Amino acid sequence: MEPHIKLGFEFASELSEQLITISTAILALTISFTRDIPGNIPDRARRSLRAAWIMFGVSIVFGIWHLMALTGNLVVEIAPTGIEKNARLAAAAQSLTFVAATTLSIVYALSRMRRSEERPRSENGESIPETIPNAGNQDEG
């Protein structure tokens, strides 16, 4: 195999591995902190986060598919252009889902920031925490 074709395969493989790693890390991190998300966030924000999780999962699947396609192309060495159509398609699909998931995560984060900006503020500018009805306000009879 010609050196430039081999290098192309290595770069394509590395890119896929990096996107798999980043997708997995973001997915794990956001899921780990889900319990810290208050229950009163807008439905749109929840849907964005869920959609991002799905897209990151799909990106991981496409990345694995891409690595498998690259491996298959290397094994049979029938790649006159360097990378066959199935590997290019998988790489494109993985990249698109990664971009979509990142966008959805940003939409979620922006929604959370907007929500916190709408909270009432004290005189010194700090956000006033939400109160729980009847917590500590019981009359002593």
MOUR-V793222 format. One record per helix or strand of 2 or more residues. SS is the DSSP state (H for helix, E for strand). FROM is the first residue (numbers start at 1). TO is the last residue. Records with the same first field share a line. If there is no record, write none. Layout:
SS = FROM-TO ; FROM-TO
This chain:
H = 3-32 ; 34-36 ; 43-76 ; 85-117
